[in-house]
Amino acid sequence: MPKNLRWRLPLILLVTGLSAWYAFPLEKRISRGLDLQGGMHLVLRVETSKLPAEARADAPARALEVIRNRIDEFGVREPVIQRQGVDQIIVQLPGVTDRERALALIGRTAQLEFKLVADDPTLLQEARDGRVPEGHELLEDEQGAPLLLENAEALTGEILSDARVDFGSFGLPDVAFTMNKEGAKKFGRLTGANIGRRLAIVLDHKVQSAPVIQSRISDAGQITGQFSQEQAQDLALVLRVGALPAPVVIEEERTVGPTLGQDSIKAGLTAVGAGFLLVILFMAGYYLFAGCVAVIALLLNLLMILGAFGMFHGTMTLPGIAGFILSLAMAVDANVLIYERIREELAAGKPLKMAVAGGYQKAFSAIVDSNVTTLIAAGLLFQFGTGPIKGFALTLTIGLVASLFTAIVVTRTIFDLLMGSGWLKALPMLHLFRGTTRIDFIGKRRLFYAASLLLVVGSCAYFLLHQHQAYGLDFTGGQLVEFRFQQPVPIDRLRVSLQAVGMGDASIQEYGDPRELLVRTQAASAQPLLDQVAKDFAGQYEVRRIEHVGPAVGQHLRRQAGLSLGWALLGILVYVAFRFRQWDFGLAGVIALMHDVFVAVGILALTHRTIDLTVVAALLTIAGYSINDTIVIYDRVRENSRLLRKSSIAELINLSTNQMLGRTLLTSLTVILTLIAFYLLGGEVLRDFSFALLVGCLSGVYSTVYIAGALVVTWRSLGKRTAAR
């Protein structure tokens, strides 16, 4: 066995075995994100502004512990509860379908108080007239009658040791509670000294009941009211766990219904299957046997991604599925670069073994450079992204690392084994172009500068003029509700329901299916809308998705999106400039990919598509991927500059662009095919995402060929003129 196979074969077998071990069974190894199984994602802010200064610091930590205990008692499987920043708590509840109950359970302060009712009717009348006596509080009882409560001897829920559901004399549920040792003493003193007076039981500043004290009570009691069984259970739960130290405000909510999750899985898997099949057919049809070798590597790539997710107990999200198929399409790019290099070596008359070795060696630097730029963007997506965006970034990163291994190590090993055994003696391939094209890209640069300037300025101007409509809920804040009706409902009929709750100016649009309507509103809460639709369309619909983003969160997310794009551009600029030792190459490449990002943003606005976090993920991916083909051309320019020392920079770039034109089109074609599959079959949730990527990819081919290299030539020419003066 040749020396170079002694370490490669065991490594491939080890990686394959580990990947298979950790990948299967899939349903046990890889969990589904909320967007694929339904559930809730909440960002809560602990409101500490009204607390004493000494209690503010640890209030968020205490609130997190209370919320964790409530959710554990509620019985949610595999919840995520974690601190974020200074005063925020992230809560994820997979599979939770009763949204209102979950929100009430988590957000309820559950501040229980026992207060004596003032007997003096004069004081009560003064309070009703707006002059509440000091040390008193005016509330209403369960029948709506005013009660004046004394604060002096009030006891809180801290005196309780347990709470449970019980049933009163009429069989109605109430909440029975037991007191701890210290609480029993205090309650006994309070009730024993005030027999014959009323004692109000107050929960979150609402009087639940106000019975007359008949005798001294020192161990247990009851909270009665018009409770359902479920309400009584939840009240008992929050009383057992304890009150929140401060109120919590829902800054962000994303609720996905179970049917939407199932539809997303079906659409995602269909798109993955179609995209994967298109890539396989293209590679096998164009590169023939070599393409079949690439398909084998692609299957191992697929196994490695699943194995990595299983090893690290990753969570697959819908954008993660998109990243999954996109990484497979991009994995083929490396094979295309290698095969085209092998074709050149064979055309130069080299024997097959030397041609294969030369192809891998000469394609290596371009493969690494082009993947690093995409990894920079993926890393920033993971750093700044939230929820499903992190899933996309993680999948893309794992896929890119796996593709480097399969393209460089696995396919090379297969070729070496087949050539060493004498089974492989030729590598026939189809041709996109016969020989090198002779298009004068540089000579027409002014024409394309003008076209690009018009396109970019027009895109930016249109976006700025319509940015309020262009920004999605993530960046503007507000409410989004997706309804699915049993039969198509006219938009005007739904608007009547909105007008009834003061939301007549909300945006309503069909969402892929005439039965599905999407409502966007800037209202503070979606609950009035949900209640009115439940009244007007009872039993005729289901809520598939609810999203709420507070205005402060929207501004923060917009700022984070801008930062991530800015850092991605800077990181790519520094890396390209360092690799090619020329800042003008790096700057030209970054301007070209900024061109692609701006074009994508403008066309999204022009086609009335909203820009949200998922689309920002697409824009960052464009930033990382768009420069790949530019780097491949730069790499050829660097190689040609050593061979053709007397040629000008314009001649070198023109020649290199023509030499690489075929592979520029081929590498983009594999990604475009998968994106078309996702756009057509991936469902509405990812349609804008795949559309943005598709526009960016097409723009990337144009900017690579006509803009990036031409800018270098222009700057060098201007530099010479300046120096001549």
ZIHU-V187851 format. One line per field, one symbol per residue. ss: DSSP state (A for helix, B for strand, O for the rest). phi: phi as a letter, one per 20 degrees, with the letter a starting at -180 (. if undefined). burial: + if it has 16 or more other ideal C-beta (glycine too) atoms within 10 Angstrom, else -. A space follows every 50 residues. Layout:
ss: ???
phi: ???
burial: ???
This chain:
ss: OOAAAAAAAAAAAAAAAAAAAAAOOAAAAOBBOAAAAOBBBBBBBBOOOO OOAAAAAAAAAAAAAAAAAAAAAAOOOOOBBBBBOOOBBBBBBBOOOOAA AAAAAAAOOOOBBBBBBOOOAAAAAAAAOOOOOOOBBBBBOOOOOBBBBB OOOOBBAAABBBBBBBBOOOOOBBBBBBBOAAAAAAAAAAAAOOOOOBBB BBBOOBBBBBBBOOOOOOOBBBBOOOOOAAAAAAAAAAAAAOOOOOOBBB BBBBBBOAAAAAAAAAAAAAAAAAAAAAAAAAAAAAAAAAAAAAAAAAAA AAAAAAAAAAAOOOBBOAAAAAAAAAAAAAAAAAAAAAAAAAAAAAAOOO OAAAAAAAAAAAAAAAAAAAAAAAAAAAAAAAAAOOOAAAAAAAAAAAAA AAAAAAAAAAAAAAAAAAAAOOOOOOOOOOOOOOOOOOOOOOOOAAAAAA AAAAAAAAAAAAAAAOAAAABOAAAAOBBBBBBBBOOOOOAAAAAAAAAA OOOOOOBBBBOOOOOBBBBBBOOOOOAAAAAAAAAAOOOOBBBBBBBBBO AAAAAAAAAAAAAAAAAAAAAAAAAAAAAAOOAAAAAAAAAAAAAAAAAA AAAAAAOOOOBOAAAAAAAAAAAAAAAAAAAAAAAAAAAAAAAOOOOOAA AAAAAAAAAAAAAAAAAAAAAAAAAAAAAAAOOAAAAAAAAAAAAAAAAA AAAAAAAAAAAAAAAAAAAAAAAAO
phi: .ggfefdffgfffffffffffeedfgfeedeefffdcnqcccdddeedfe efgfeffeffffffffffffffffnfelfdcbfcmecdcecccfmfdeff ffffffeffmeecdcfefefffffffffendfffncbdcdefenffcdde efdfddfffedbbbeccffemefcdeccefffffffffffffecfneede ddclmcfeabfefebfdccbacddreeegffffffffffffoeffbfdde ebccddfffffffffffffffffffffffffffffeelffffffffffff ggfffffffffelfdedfffffffffffffffgfffffffffgffffenf fgffffffffffegfffffffffffffffffffdfclgfffffffffgff fffffffeefffffffffffenfdcbcfbfcfcenefceefffdffffgf fffffffffffffffcffeffeggddmpcccddcefcgdggfffffffff dmdfefecbfcncgedcdddbeffbefgfffffffecgmdbceebccccf gffgffffffffffffffffffgffffffdlcffffffffffffgfffff ffffffeldedcffffgffffggfegegfffffgffffffffedfeffff fffffffffegffffffffffffffffffedenfgdffffffffffffff fffffddgfffffffffffffffff
burial: -------+---+--+--++--++-----++-+++++++++++++++++-- -----+--++-+++-++++++-++-+--+-+-----+++++++++++-+- -++-++++++++++++++----++-++-----+--++++-+-----++++ ----+-+-++--+-++------+++++-+---++-++--++--+---+++ +++---++++--+---++--+-+++-+---++++++++++++++++++-+ +++++++--++-+++-++-+++-+++-+++-+++-++--++-+++-++-+ ++++++++++---+++++++++++++++++++++++++++++++++---+ -+--++++++-+++-++-++++++++++++++-+++++++++++++++++ +++++++++++++++++-+----+--+-+-----------++--+--+-- -+--++--+--++------++++++++++++++++---+----++-++-- +-+--+-+--+----++++++-+--++-++-++---+---+-++++++++ --++-+++-++--++-+++-+++-+++-++-+-+++++++++++++++++ +++++---++++++++++++++++++++++++++++++++--------++ -++++++++++++++++++++++++++++-++++++++++++++++++++ ++++++++++++++++---------
